[in-house]
């Protein structure tokens, strides 16, 4: 049996080790897990403003409406617009780890509408926007690289549908 000092030192070492493990676990919980804000629809800098509407699309099977696909430079993202239901469908066309984005710009009402597909390569997502039918609308698609960087390719314009 050791001296009192040896036993206290051993107990102190065990307590310090447990504290270090607890601190490491707390750091993982705080820094490695996604925050509640990341789960919300503020995934892009513009989403914080009133002139923008940002949604994360629900995973769906097949799209409806008029469709176009971007080039490789914009990750082969496909966007479909269902004019009657104000739906935007977005397909992630490249397995690159980035979310696919469909974007509708309008001259009447909310200016910018972003539909994010973060469900992965080959999936379709649908967002339900309510835009004014009158005026000019433009569709673009691409991908979200990070909070401040989005790459979009203009695809087409329509009026009063």
C-alpha positions as CSV (number, residue, x, y, z in Angstrom):
1,X,0.0,0.0,0.0
2,X,1.4,3.4,-0.9
3,X,1.8,6.5,1.1
4,X,-1.0,9.0,1.5
5,X,0.7,11.3,-1.0
6,X,0.8,8.5,-3.6
7,X,-2.9,7.7,-3.1
8,X,-3.8,11.4,-3.4
9,X,-1.7,11.8,-6.5
10,X,-3.3,8.8,-8.1
11,X,-6.8,10.1,-7.3
12,X,-5.9,13.5,-8.6
13,X,-4.6,12.0,-11.9
14,X,-7.8,10.0,-12.3
15,X,-10.0,13.1,-11.7
16,X,-7.9,15.2,-14.2
17,X,-8.3,12.4,-16.9
18,X,-12.0,12.2,-16.3
19,X,-12.3,16.0,-16.6
20,X,-10.3,16.0,-19.8
21,X,-12.6,13.4,-21.3
22,X,-15.7,15.4,-20.3
23,X,-14.2,18.5,-21.8
24,X,-13.5,16.7,-25.0
25,X,-17.0,15.4,-25.2
26,X,-18.4,18.8,-24.6
27,X,-16.3,20.3,-27.4
28,X,-17.5,17.6,-29.8
29,X,-21.1,18.4,-28.9
30,X,-20.6,22.1,-29.4
31,X,-18.4,22.2,-32.4
32,X,-18.9,19.0,-34.4
33,X,-22.7,18.7,-34.3
34,X,-24.8,21.0,-36.6
35,X,-26.4,23.8,-34.8
36,X,-30.2,24.5,-34.9
37,X,-29.5,27.5,-37.2
38,X,-27.8,25.2,-39.8
39,X,-31.1,23.2,-40.0
40,X,-33.1,26.3,-40.7
41,X,-33.5,27.9,-44.1
42,X,-30.8,30.5,-43.5
43,X,-28.3,28.6,-45.6
44,X,-27.2,31.5,-47.7
45,X,-26.3,35.1,-46.9
46,X,-29.3,36.5,-48.8
47,X,-31.8,34.4,-46.9
48,X,-31.5,36.8,-43.9
49,X,-33.3,39.6,-45.8
50,X,-37.0,40.3,-46.4
51,X,-36.7,40.4,-50.2
52,X,-35.7,36.7,-50.2
53,X,-37.5,33.5,-49.5
54,X,-35.4,30.4,-48.9
55,X,-36.6,26.9,-48.5
56,X,-35.1,23.5,-48.1
57,X,-37.1,21.3,-50.5
58,X,-38.9,18.1,-49.5
59,X,-37.6,15.0,-51.2
60,X,-39.9,13.8,-54.1
61,X,-39.9,11.3,-56.8
62,X,-40.5,13.0,-60.2
63,X,-40.9,16.6,-61.1
64,X,-43.6,18.4,-63.1
65,X,-43.5,21.5,-65.3
66,X,-40.9,23.0,-67.6
67,X,-37.3,21.7,-67.0
68,X,-33.8,22.6,-67.9
69,X,-30.3,21.4,-66.9
70,X,-27.2,23.4,-66.3
71,X,-23.7,22.5,-67.6
72,X,-21.0,20.7,-65.7
73,X,-19.7,24.0,-64.5
74,X,-22.9,24.3,-62.5
75,X,-22.9,20.6,-61.4
76,X,-25.6,19.5,-63.9
77,X,-28.3,20.8,-61.6
78,X,-31.7,20.4,-63.1
79,X,-34.6,22.8,-62.3
80,X,-38.3,22.4,-63.1
81,X,-41.0,25.0,-62.7
82,X,-44.6,24.1,-62.3
83,X,-46.3,27.4,-63.1
84,X,-49.7,26.4,-61.9
85,X,-48.7,25.4,-58.5
86,X,-45.7,27.8,-58.0
87,X,-43.5,24.7,-57.3
88,X,-39.8,24.6,-57.9
89,X,-38.2,21.2,-58.4
90,X,-34.4,20.8,-58.1
91,X,-32.3,17.8,-58.9
92,X,-28.8,17.3,-57.7
93,X,-26.8,16.2,-60.7
94,X,-23.4,15.8,-59.3
95,X,-22.0,13.8,-56.4
96,X,-19.8,16.7,-55.1
97,X,-21.1,17.1,-51.5
98,X,-22.7,20.5,-52.4
99,X,-26.4,21.2,-52.2
100,X,-28.2,21.9,-55.5
101,X,-30.0,25.2,-55.7
102,X,-32.9,26.3,-57.8
103,X,-33.5,30.1,-58.0
104,X,-36.5,32.1,-59.2
105,X,-36.2,35.9,-59.5
106,X,-39.4,37.9,-59.8
107,X,-40.1,41.6,-60.6
108,X,-43.4,41.4,-58.6
109,X,-43.5,40.5,-54.9
110,X,-40.6,38.7,-53.3
111,X,-37.6,39.3,-55.4
112,X,-35.5,36.1,-54.8
113,X,-36.6,32.6,-54.1
114,X,-34.1,29.9,-53.4
115,X,-34.9,26.2,-53.3
116,X,-32.2,24.0,-51.8
117,X,-31.9,20.2,-52.4
118,X,-29.5,18.9,-49.7
119,X,-30.7,15.3,-50.1
120,X,-27.8,14.2,-52.2
121,X,-26.8,13.2,-55.7
122,X,-29.6,12.0,-58.0
123,X,-32.4,13.2,-55.8
124,X,-35.3,15.6,-56.5
125,X,-36.5,18.2,-54.0
126,X,-39.6,20.4,-54.3
127,X,-40.2,23.8,-52.8
128,X,-43.7,25.4,-52.7
129,X,-43.5,29.2,-53.3
130,X,-46.4,31.5,-53.8
131,X,-45.3,34.1,-56.3
132,X,-47.3,36.8,-58.1
133,X,-48.2,35.6,-61.6
134,X,-47.9,39.0,-63.2
135,X,-44.5,40.3,-64.1
136,X,-41.2,38.9,-65.2
137,X,-39.7,35.7,-63.7
138,X,-36.3,34.1,-64.3
139,X,-35.1,30.7,-63.5
140,X,-31.5,29.8,-62.6
141,X,-29.9,26.7,-61.1
142,X,-26.5,25.7,-59.7
143,X,-25.0,24.8,-56.3
144,X,-24.3,26.2,-52.9
145,X,-20.6,26.1,-52.1
146,X,-20.9,27.8,-48.7
147,X,-22.8,30.5,-46.9
148,X,-21.3,33.3,-48.9
149,X,-20.7,31.5,-52.2
150,X,-23.4,30.2,-54.6
151,X,-22.9,29.4,-58.3
152,X,-26.0,29.9,-60.5
153,X,-26.5,29.6,-64.2
154,X,-29.4,31.7,-65.8
155,X,-31.6,29.3,-67.8
156,X,-34.8,31.0,-68.9
157,X,-37.4,33.8,-68.4
158,X,-41.2,33.8,-68.4
159,X,-43.9,36.4,-68.1
160,X,-47.5,36.3,-66.7
161,X,-48.0,32.5,-66.6
